Amino acid sequence: MRKIIVFLIYTHLRDEILRELKSHLEDVFSLETEFYGLSIDINDAYNFTRNQYLASKIIKKMFPYKNNWKDKWIFFVDVDLYTPGLNFIFGEAYPRYGIAIVSLTRLKPEFYGSKPNERLFTERLLKETTHELGHLFYLHHCENPNCVMHFSNSILDTDRKSKYFCLNCNFLLKANMLII
């Protein structure tokens, strides 16, 4: 049986947020979702020039440990992530390996100088987690600005889009889930 496994690396989320995330992911993907804490050294992914962490370096550390290729792994980190060619990323996915990462850092309203807002943070987390898991099922970015698979160039894009797939992406997701 396939599962979604969420690893929290040196970070903690309140039980209420984890329950809401679990409920959302199980509703959208119809897959059991489990959470685990994880301690791995990510310091070698840090780029002193950018003051950010290279997402791919963190993800690649886990390739040797994944023995069930059907499971989808997603890592939550509370560090600012980047990939070459972009100023920052909210997350990144490696569909071939079934592993993705989401940064909590830029999802927090306080990153942008606003007061903490757990409701807004949770909504953003649901959207970005669903988006990266969509990539793990080989979905691409969608042109529909309301679809969760729409590319977020800024937090405003994330706030505008839905936490659900549009009809086209949902159809592709269901089809891909049958063969992946």
DOMIZA-221174 format. One record per atom (N, C-alpha, C): residue number from 1; residue in one letter; atom name; x, y, z. Coordinates in nm, 2 decimals, padded with zeros to 4 digits. Layout:
<lumtors>
  seq  type  atom       x       y       z
  NUM     A    CA       X       Y       Z
...
</lumtors>
This chain:
<lumtors>
  seq  type  atom       x       y       z
    1     M     N   00.08  -00.12   00.00
    1     M    CA   00.00   00.00   00.00
    1     M     C   00.09   00.13   00.00
    2     R     N   00.05   00.22  -00.09
    2     R    CA   00.13   00.34  -00.09
    2     R     C   00.09   00.44   00.02
    3     K     N   00.18   00.52   00.06
    3     K    CA   00.16   00.62   00.17
    3     K     C   00.23   00.75   00.13
    4     I     N   00.18   00.85   00.20
    4     I    CA   00.25   00.98   00.20
    4     I     C   00.32   00.98   00.34
    5     I     N   00.45   01.00   00.34
    5     I    CA   00.53   01.01   00.46
    5     I     C   00.59   01.15   00.47
    6     V     N   00.55   01.22   00.58
    6     V    CA   00.60   01.36   00.60
    6     V     C   00.71   01.36   00.71
    7     F     N   00.82   01.41   00.68
    7     F    CA   00.93   01.42   00.78
    7     F     C   00.95   01.56   00.82
    8     L     N   00.96   01.59   00.95
    8     L    CA   00.98   01.72   01.00
    8     L     C   01.13   01.72   01.04
    9     I     N   01.21   01.80   00.97
    9     I    CA   01.35   01.81   01.00
    9     I     C   01.38   01.93   01.09
   10     Y     N   01.42   01.90   01.22
   10     Y    CA   01.45   02.01   01.32
   10     Y     C   01.34   02.11   01.32
   11     T     N   01.22   02.07   01.31
   11     T    CA   01.11   02.17   01.32
   11     T     C   00.99   02.10   01.39
   12     H     N   00.90   02.18   01.44
   12     H    CA   00.78   02.13   01.51
   12     H     C   00.66   02.20   01.46
   13     L     N   00.55   02.13   01.43
   13     L    CA   00.43   02.19   01.40
   13     L     C   00.32   02.14   01.50
   14     R     N   00.24   02.23   01.54
   14     R    CA   00.13   02.20   01.64
   14     R     C   00.05   02.09   01.59
   15     D     N   00.00   02.01   01.68
   15     D    CA  -00.09   01.89   01.65
   15     D     C  -00.21   01.93   01.56
   16     E     N  -00.27   02.05   01.59
   16     E    CA  -00.38   02.09   01.51
   16     E     C  -00.35   02.11   01.36
   17     I     N  -00.23   02.16   01.34
   17     I    CA  -00.18   02.18   01.20
   17     I     C  -00.16   02.05   01.13
   18     L     N  -00.10   01.96   01.21
   18     L    CA  -00.07   01.82   01.15
   18     L     C  -00.20   01.75   01.12
   19     R     N  -00.30   01.76   01.21
   19     R    CA  -00.43   01.69   01.19
   19     R     C  -00.49   01.75   01.06
   20     E     N  -00.49   01.88   01.05
   20     E    CA  -00.55   01.94   00.93
   20     E     C  -00.48   01.90   00.80
   21     L     N  -00.35   01.90   00.81
   21     L    CA  -00.27   01.86   00.69
   21     L     C  -00.30   01.71   00.66
   22     K     N  -00.30   01.63   00.76
   22     K    CA  -00.33   01.48   00.73
   22     K     C  -00.47   01.47   00.67
   23     S     N  -00.57   01.54   00.72
   23     S    CA  -00.70   01.53   00.67
   23     S     C  -00.71   01.57   00.52
   24     H     N  -00.64   01.69   00.50
   24     H    CA  -00.64   01.74   00.36
   24     H     C  -00.57   01.65   00.26
   25     L     N  -00.45   01.60   00.30
   25     L    CA  -00.38   01.51   00.21
   25     L     C  -00.45   01.38   00.18
   26     E     N  -00.51   01.32   00.29
   26     E    CA  -00.58   01.20   00.27
   26     E     C  -00.71   01.22   00.19
   27     D     N  -00.77   01.33   00.20
   27     D    CA  -00.89   01.36   00.12
   27     D     C  -00.85   01.38  -00.03
   28     V     N  -00.74   01.46  -00.05
   28     V    CA  -00.70   01.49  -00.19
   28     V     C  -00.64   01.37  -00.26
   29     F     N  -00.55   01.30  -00.19
   29     F    CA  -00.47   01.19  -00.26
   29     F     C  -00.52   01.05  -00.23
   30     S     N  -00.61   01.04  -00.13
   30     S    CA  -00.67   00.91  -00.09
   30     S     C  -00.55   00.81  -00.05
   31     L     N  -00.45   00.87   00.01
   31     L    CA  -00.34   00.79   00.06
   31     L     C  -00.32   00.81   00.21
   32     E     N  -00.29   00.70   00.28
   32     E    CA  -00.26   00.72   00.42
   32     E     C  -00.14   00.81   00.44
   33     T     N  -00.15   00.90   00.54
   33     T    CA  -00.04   01.00   00.56
   33     T     C   00.02   00.98   00.70
   34     E     N   00.15   00.97   00.71
   34     E    CA   00.22   00.95   00.84
   34     E     C   00.32   01.06   00.86
   35     F     N   00.35   01.10   00.99
   35     F    CA   00.44   01.20   01.02
   35     F     C   00.55   01.14   01.11
   36     Y     N   00.68   01.19   01.08
   36     Y    CA   00.79   01.15   01.16
   36     Y     C   00.89   01.27   01.18
   37     G     N   00.95   01.27   01.29
   37     G    CA   01.06   01.37   01.32
   37     G     C   01.18   01.30   01.26
   38     L     N   01.27   01.39   01.21
   38     L    CA   01.40   01.34   01.16
   38     L     C   01.51   01.43   01.19
   39     S     N   01.62   01.38   01.22
   39     S    CA   01.74   01.45   01.25
   39     S     C   01.85   01.41   01.15
   40     I     N   01.87   01.50   01.05
   40     I    CA   01.98   01.48   00.96
   40     I     C   02.06   01.61   00.95
   41     D     N   02.19   01.60   00.92
   41     D    CA   02.27   01.72   00.91
   41     D     C   02.25   01.78   00.77
   42     I     N   02.20   01.90   00.77
   42     I    CA   02.18   01.97   00.64
   42     I     C   02.28   02.09   00.62
   43     N     N   02.37   02.10   00.71
   43     N    CA   02.47   02.21   00.71
   43     N     C   02.55   02.22   00.57
   44     D     N   02.57   02.10   00.51
   44     D    CA   02.65   02.11   00.39
   44     D     C   02.57   02.16   00.27
   45     A     N   02.44   02.18   00.29
   45     A    CA   02.35   02.24   00.19
   45     A     C   02.35   02.39   00.20
   46     Y     N   02.41   02.44   00.30
   46     Y    CA   02.40   02.59   00.33
   46     Y     C   02.50   02.66   00.24
   47     N     N   02.45   02.77   00.17
   47     N    CA   02.53   02.86   00.09
   47     N     C   02.55   02.99   00.16
   48     F     N   02.67   03.01   00.21
   48     F    CA   02.70   03.13   00.29
   48     F     C   02.68   03.26   00.21
   49     T     N   02.71   03.26   00.08
   49     T    CA   02.69   03.38  -00.01
   49     T     C   02.54   03.42  -00.02
   50     R     N   02.45   03.32  -00.03
   50     R    CA   02.31   03.34  -00.04
   50     R     C   02.24   03.35   00.09
   51     N     N   02.29   03.29   00.20
   51     N    CA   02.23   03.27   00.32
   51     N     C   02.10   03.19   00.31
   52     Q     N   02.11   03.08   00.22
   52     Q    CA   02.00   02.99   00.19
   52     Q     C   02.06   02.85   00.18
   53     Y     N   01.97   02.75   00.18
   53     Y    CA   02.01   02.61   00.16
   53     Y     C   01.97   02.56   00.03
   54     L     N   02.05   02.49  -00.04
   54     L    CA   02.03   02.43  -00.17
   54     L     C   01.94   02.31  -00.15
   55     A     N   01.81   02.32  -00.19
   55     A    CA   01.71   02.21  -00.17
   55     A     C   01.76   02.08  -00.22
   56     S     N   01.82   02.07  -00.34
   56     S    CA   01.85   01.95  -00.40
   56     S     C   01.95   01.87  -00.31
   57     K     N   02.04   01.94  -00.25
   57     K    CA   02.14   01.87  -00.16
   57     K     C   02.07   01.80  -00.04
   58     I     N   01.97   01.86   00.01
   58     I    CA   01.90   01.80   00.12
   58     I     C   01.82   01.68   00.07
   59     I     N   01.75   01.69  -00.04
   59     I    CA   01.67   01.58  -00.09
   59     I     C   01.76   01.46  -00.13
   60     K     N   01.87   01.49  -00.19
   60     K    CA   01.96   01.38  -00.24
   60     K     C   02.02   01.30  -00.13
   61     K     N   02.03   01.36  -00.01
   61     K    CA   02.07   01.28   00.11
   61     K     C   01.98   01.16   00.14
   62     M     N   01.86   01.17   00.10
   62     M    CA   01.76   01.07   00.14
   62     M     C   01.74   00.96   00.03
   63     F     N   01.80   00.98  -00.09
   63     F    CA   01.78   00.88  -00.19
   63     F     C   01.82   00.73  -00.15
   64     P     N   01.93   00.72  -00.08
   64     P    CA   01.97   00.58  -00.04
   64     P     C   01.88   00.51   00.06
   65     Y     N   01.80   00.59   00.13
   65     Y    CA   01.72   00.54   00.24
   65     Y     C   01.58   00.50   00.20
   66     K     N   01.54   00.54   00.08
   66     K    CA   01.40   00.51   00.04
   66     K     C   01.39   00.38  -00.03
   67     N     N   01.33   00.28   00.03
   67     N    CA   01.33   00.15  -00.02
   67     N     C   01.19   00.11  -00.09
   68     N     N   01.09   00.19  -00.06
   68     N    CA   00.96   00.16  -00.12
   68     N     C   00.93   00.28  -00.22
   69     W     N   00.96   00.25  -00.35
   69     W    CA   00.95   00.36  -00.44
   69     W     C   00.80   00.41  -00.46
   70     K     N   00.71   00.33  -00.42
   70     K    CA   00.57   00.38  -00.43
   70     K     C   00.53   00.48  -00.32
   71     D     N   00.60   00.48  -00.21
   71     D    CA   00.57   00.58  -00.11
   71     D     C   00.62   00.72  -00.16
   72     K     N   00.55   00.82  -00.11
   72     K    CA   00.58   00.96  -00.14
   72     K     C   00.63   01.02  -00.02
   73     W     N   00.76   01.07  -00.02
   73     W    CA   00.82   01.13   00.09
   73     W     C   00.82   01.28   00.07
   74     I     N   00.79   01.36   00.18
   74     I    CA   00.80   01.50   00.17
   74     I     C   00.87   01.55   00.30
   75     F     N   00.96   01.64   00.29
   75     F    CA   01.04   01.69   00.40
   75     F     C   01.00   01.84   00.43
   76     F     N   00.97   01.87   00.56
   76     F    CA   00.95   02.01   00.60
   76     F     C   01.08   02.06   00.67
   77     V     N   01.13   02.17   00.63
   77     V    CA   01.24   02.23   00.69
   77     V     C   01.20   02.38   00.72
   78     D     N   01.26   02.43   00.82
   78     D    CA   01.24   02.57   00.85
   78     D     C   01.36   02.65   00.82
   79     V     N   01.41   02.64   00.70
   79     V    CA   01.52   02.72   00.65
   79     V     C   01.48   02.77   00.51
   80     D     N   01.54   02.88   00.47
   80     D    CA   01.51   02.94   00.34
   80     D     C   01.58   02.85   00.23
   81     L     N   01.51   02.81   00.13
   81     L    CA   01.56   02.72   00.02
   81     L     C   01.58   02.80  -00.11
   82     Y     N   01.67   02.75  -00.19
   82     Y    CA   01.68   02.80  -00.32
   82     Y     C   01.72   02.68  -00.42
   83     T     N   01.71   02.71  -00.55
   83     T    CA   01.76   02.63  -00.65
   83     T     C   01.83   02.72  -00.75
   84     P     N   01.93   02.67  -00.82
   84     P    CA   02.00   02.76  -00.91
   84     P     C   01.91   02.82  -01.01
   85     G     N   01.92   02.95  -01.03
   85     G    CA   01.84   03.02  -01.13
   85     G     C   01.72   03.10  -01.07
   86     L     N   01.69   03.07  -00.94
   86     L    CA   01.58   03.13  -00.88
   86     L     C   01.63   03.20  -00.75
   87     N     N   01.56   03.31  -00.71
   87     N    CA   01.60   03.37  -00.58
   87     N     C   01.57   03.29  -00.46
   88     F     N   01.46   03.22  -00.47
   88     F    CA   01.41   03.13  -00.36
   88     F     C   01.31   03.03  -00.41
   89     I     N   01.28   02.93  -00.34
   89     I    CA   01.17   02.84  -00.37
   89     I     C   01.10   02.81  -00.24
   90     F     N   00.97   02.78  -00.26
   90     F    CA   00.89   02.73  -00.15
   90     F     C   00.91   02.58  -00.13
   91     G     N   00.94   02.51  -00.24
   91     G    CA   00.96   02.37  -00.23
   91     G     C   01.02   02.32  -00.36
   92     E     N   01.06   02.19  -00.36
   92     E    CA   01.11   02.13  -00.48
   92     E     C   01.08   01.98  -00.48
   93     A     N   01.06   01.92  -00.59
   93     A    CA   01.02   01.78  -00.60
   93     A     C   01.11   01.70  -00.70
   94     Y     N   01.14   01.58  -00.67
   94     Y    CA   01.21   01.48  -00.75
   94     Y     C   01.11   01.36  -00.78
   95     P     N   01.03   01.38  -00.88
   95     P    CA   00.93   01.27  -00.91
   95     P     C   00.99   01.13  -00.93
   96     R     N   01.10   01.12  -00.99
   96     R    CA   01.17   00.99  -01.02
   96     R     C   01.19   00.92  -00.89
   97     Y     N   01.22   00.99  -00.78
   97     Y    CA   01.25   00.93  -00.65
   97     Y     C   01.14   00.94  -00.55
   98     G     N   01.03   01.01  -00.59
   98     G    CA   00.92   01.02  -00.50
   98     G     C   00.95   01.10  -00.37
   99     I     N   01.04   01.20  -00.38
   99     I    CA   01.08   01.28  -00.27
   99     I     C   01.07   01.43  -00.30
  100     A     N   01.01   01.50  -00.20
  100     A    CA   01.00   01.65  -00.22
  100     A     C   01.04   01.71  -00.09
  101     I     N   01.05   01.85  -00.09
  101     I    CA   01.08   01.93   00.02
  101     I     C   01.00   02.05   00.02
  102     V     N   00.96   02.10   00.14
  102     V    CA   00.88   02.23   00.15
  102     V     C   00.95   02.30   00.26
  103     S     N   00.98   02.43   00.24
  103     S    CA   01.03   02.52   00.34
  103     S     C   00.91   02.59   00.41
  104     L     N   00.92   02.59   00.54
  104     L    CA   00.82   02.66   00.62
  104     L     C   00.85   02.81   00.63
  105     T     N   00.97   02.85   00.61
  105     T    CA   01.02   02.99   00.63
  105     T     C   00.94   03.09   00.57
  106     R     N   00.92   03.09   00.44
  106     R    CA   00.85   03.19   00.36
  106     R     C   00.70   03.18   00.36
  107     L     N   00.65   03.07   00.43
  107     L    CA   00.51   03.05   00.44
  107     L     C   00.46   03.13   00.56
  108     K     N   00.55   03.17   00.65
  108     K    CA   00.51   03.24   00.77
  108     K     C   00.48   03.39   00.74
  109     P     N   00.37   03.44   00.79
  109     P    CA   00.35   03.58   00.77
  109     P     C   00.45   03.67   00.83
  110     E     N   00.51   03.63   00.94
  110     E    CA   00.62   03.71   01.00
  110     E     C   00.74   03.73   00.91
  111     F     N   00.76   03.64   00.82
  111     F    CA   00.88   03.66   00.73
  111     F     C   00.86   03.79   00.65
  112     Y     N   00.74   03.83   00.62
  112     Y    CA   00.71   03.95   00.54
  112     Y     C   00.68   04.07   00.63
  113     G     N   00.71   04.06   00.76
  113     G    CA   00.69   04.17   00.85
  113     G     C   00.55   04.18   00.91
  114     S     N   00.46   04.08   00.89
  114     S    CA   00.33   04.08   00.95
  114     S     C   00.33   04.00   01.08
  115     K     N   00.22   04.02   01.15
  115     K    CA   00.20   03.94   01.28
  115     K     C   00.19   03.79   01.24
  116     P     N   00.23   03.70   01.33
  116     P    CA   00.20   03.56   01.31
  116     P     C   00.05   03.54   01.30
  117     N     N   00.02   03.45   01.20
  117     N    CA  -00.12   03.41   01.18
  117     N     C  -00.12   03.26   01.14
  118     E     N  -00.16   03.18   01.24
  118     E    CA  -00.15   03.04   01.22
  118     E     C  -00.25   02.99   01.11
  119     R     N  -00.36   03.05   01.10
  119     R    CA  -00.46   03.01   01.00
  119     R     C  -00.40   03.03   00.86
  120     L     N  -00.34   03.15   00.83
  120     L    CA  -00.28   03.18   00.70
  120     L     C  -00.16   03.09   00.68
  121     F     N  -00.08   03.07   00.78
  121     F    CA   00.04   02.98   00.76
  121     F     C  -00.01   02.84   00.73
  122     T     N  -00.11   02.79   00.79
  122     T    CA  -00.16   02.65   00.77
  122     T     C  -00.22   02.64   00.62
  123     E     N  -00.29   02.74   00.58
  123     E    CA  -00.34   02.74   00.44
  123     E     C  -00.23   02.74   00.34
  124     R     N  -00.13   02.82   00.36
  124     R    CA  -00.01   02.82   00.27
  124     R     C   00.06   02.68   00.28
  125     L     N   00.07   02.62   00.39
  125     L    CA   00.14   02.49   00.41
  125     L     C   00.06   02.39   00.33
  126     L     N  -00.07   02.39   00.34
  126     L    CA  -00.16   02.29   00.27
  126     L     C  -00.13   02.30   00.12
  127     K     N  -00.13   02.43   00.07
  127     K    CA  -00.12   02.45  -00.07
  127     K     C   00.02   02.41  -00.12
  128     E     N   00.12   02.45  -00.05
  128     E    CA   00.26   02.41  -00.10
  128     E     C   00.29   02.26  -00.09
  129     T     N   00.24   02.20   00.01
  129     T    CA   00.26   02.05   00.03
  129     T     C   00.18   01.98  -00.08
  130     T     N   00.06   02.02  -00.11
  130     T    CA  -00.02   01.96  -00.21
  130     T     C   00.04   01.98  -00.35
  131     H     N   00.10   02.10  -00.37
  131     H    CA   00.17   02.13  -00.50
  131     H     C   00.29   02.04  -00.52
  132     E     N   00.37   02.03  -00.42
  132     E    CA   00.49   01.94  -00.44
  132     E     C   00.45   01.80  -00.45
  133     L     N   00.35   01.75  -00.38
  133     L    CA   00.31   01.61  -00.39
  133     L     C   00.25   01.59  -00.53
  134     G     N   00.18   01.69  -00.59
  134     G    CA   00.13   01.69  -00.73
  134     G     C   00.25   01.66  -00.82
  135     H     N   00.36   01.73  -00.80
  135     H    CA   00.48   01.70  -00.88
  135     H     C   00.53   01.56  -00.87
  136     L     N   00.52   01.50  -00.75
  136     L    CA   00.56   01.36  -00.73
  136     L     C   00.47   01.26  -00.81
  137     F     N   00.35   01.31  -00.85
  137     F    CA   00.27   01.23  -00.93
  137     F     C   00.27   01.28  -01.08
  138     Y     N   00.38   01.35  -01.11
  138     Y    CA   00.42   01.39  -01.25
  138     Y     C   00.33   01.50  -01.30
  139     L     N   00.26   01.58  -01.22
  139     L    CA   00.19   01.69  -01.26
  139     L     C   00.29   01.81  -01.28
  140     H     N   00.26   01.89  -01.39
  140     H    CA   00.34   02.00  -01.42
  140     H     C   00.27   02.13  -01.37
  141     H     N   00.33   02.24  -01.38
  141     H    CA   00.27   02.37  -01.35
  141     H     C   00.15   02.39  -01.44
  142     C     N   00.05   02.45  -01.38
  142     C    CA  -00.08   02.47  -01.45
  142     C     C  -00.10   02.62  -01.48
  143     E     N  -00.16   02.65  -01.59
  143     E    CA  -00.18   02.79  -01.63
  143     E     C  -00.30   02.85  -01.55
  144     N     N  -00.38   02.77  -01.49
  144     N    CA  -00.50   02.81  -01.42
  144     N     C  -00.45   02.87  -01.29
  145     P     N  -00.47   03.01  -01.27
  145     P    CA  -00.41   03.07  -01.15
  145     P     C  -00.48   03.03  -01.02
  146     N     N  -00.60   02.96  -01.03
  146     N    CA  -00.67   02.91  -00.91
  146     N     C  -00.62   02.77  -00.87
  147     C     N  -00.56   02.70  -00.96
  147     C    CA  -00.52   02.56  -00.94
  147     C     C  -00.40   02.55  -00.84
  148     V     N  -00.39   02.46  -00.76
  148     V    CA  -00.28   02.44  -00.66
  148     V     C  -00.15   02.41  -00.74
  149     M     N  -00.16   02.37  -00.86
  149     M    CA  -00.04   02.34  -00.94
  149     M     C   00.01   02.47  -01.02
  150     H     N  -00.05   02.58  -01.00
  150     H    CA   00.00   02.70  -01.06
  150     H     C   00.13   02.74  -00.99
  151     F     N   00.23   02.79  -01.07
  151     F    CA   00.36   02.82  -01.01
  151     F     C   00.34   02.95  -00.93
  152     S     N   00.40   02.94  -00.81
  152     S    CA   00.40   03.06  -00.72
  152     S     C   00.53   03.13  -00.73
  153     N     N   00.53   03.25  -00.79
  153     N    CA   00.65   03.33  -00.81
  153     N     C   00.66   03.42  -00.68
  154     S     N   00.56   03.43  -00.60
  154     S    CA   00.56   03.51  -00.48
  154     S     C   00.46   03.45  -00.38
  155     I     N   00.46   03.49  -00.26
  155     I    CA   00.36   03.44  -00.16
  155     I     C   00.22   03.49  -00.20
  156     L     N   00.21   03.60  -00.28
  156     L    CA   00.08   03.65  -00.32
  156     L     C   00.02   03.54  -00.42
  157     D     N   00.10   03.48  -00.50
  157     D    CA   00.05   03.37  -00.59
  157     D     C   00.00   03.26  -00.51
  158     T     N   00.07   03.22  -00.40
  158     T    CA   00.03   03.11  -00.31
  158     T     C  -00.10   03.15  -00.25
  159     D     N  -00.12   03.27  -00.20
  159     D    CA  -00.24   03.31  -00.13
  159     D     C  -00.36   03.31  -00.22
  160     R     N  -00.34   03.34  -00.35
  160     R    CA  -00.45   03.35  -00.44
  160     R     C  -00.50   03.22  -00.49
  161     K     N  -00.41   03.12  -00.50
  161     K    CA  -00.46   02.99  -00.55
  161     K     C  -00.53   02.90  -00.45
  162     S     N  -00.60   02.80  -00.50
  162     S    CA  -00.67   02.71  -00.41
  162     S     C  -00.58   02.60  -00.36
  163     K     N  -00.62   02.53  -00.26
  163     K    CA  -00.55   02.42  -00.21
  163     K     C  -00.59   02.29  -00.28
  164     Y     N  -00.67   02.30  -00.39
  164     Y    CA  -00.71   02.19  -00.46
  164     Y     C  -00.67   02.20  -00.61
  165     F     N  -00.67   02.08  -00.68
  165     F    CA  -00.64   02.08  -00.82
  165     F     C  -00.76   02.12  -00.90
  166     C     N  -00.73   02.19  -01.01
  166     C    CA  -00.84   02.22  -01.11
  166     C     C  -00.89   02.09  -01.17
  167     L     N  -00.99   02.09  -01.25
  167     L    CA  -01.05   01.97  -01.30
  167     L     C  -00.95   01.90  -01.39
  168     N     N  -00.87   01.97  -01.47
  168     N    CA  -00.78   01.90  -01.56
  168     N     C  -00.66   01.84  -01.48
  169     C     N  -00.61   01.91  -01.38
  169     C    CA  -00.50   01.85  -01.30
  169     C     C  -00.55   01.74  -01.22
  170     N     N  -00.67   01.75  -01.17
  170     N    CA  -00.73   01.64  -01.09
  170     N     C  -00.75   01.51  -01.17
  171     F     N  -00.79   01.53  -01.30
  171     F    CA  -00.81   01.42  -01.39
  171     F     C  -00.67   01.35  -01.42
  172     L     N  -00.57   01.44  -01.44
  172     L    CA  -00.43   01.38  -01.46
  172     L     C  -00.38   01.31  -01.34
  173     L     N  -00.40   01.37  -01.22
  173     L    CA  -00.36   01.31  -01.10
  173     L     C  -00.42   01.17  -01.08
  174     K     N  -00.55   01.16  -01.10
  174     K    CA  -00.62   01.03  -01.09
  174     K     C  -00.56   00.93  -01.19
  175     A     N  -00.54   00.97  -01.31
  175     A    CA  -00.48   00.88  -01.41
  175     A     C  -00.34   00.84  -01.37
  176     N     N  -00.26   00.93  -01.33
  176     N    CA  -00.12   00.90  -01.29
  176     N     C  -00.11   00.81  -01.17
  177     M     N  -00.21   00.83  -01.08
  177     M    CA  -00.21   00.75  -00.96
  177     M     C  -00.24   00.60  -00.99
  178     L     N  -00.30   00.58  -01.10
  178     L    CA  -00.33   00.44  -01.14
  178     L     C  -00.21   00.37  -01.19
  179     I     N  -00.12   00.44  -01.25
  179     I    CA   00.00   00.38  -01.31
  179     I     C   00.13   00.40  -01.24
  180     I     N   00.13   00.49  -01.14
  180     I    CA   00.25   00.52  -01.07
  180     I     C   00.25   00.44  -00.94
</lumtors>
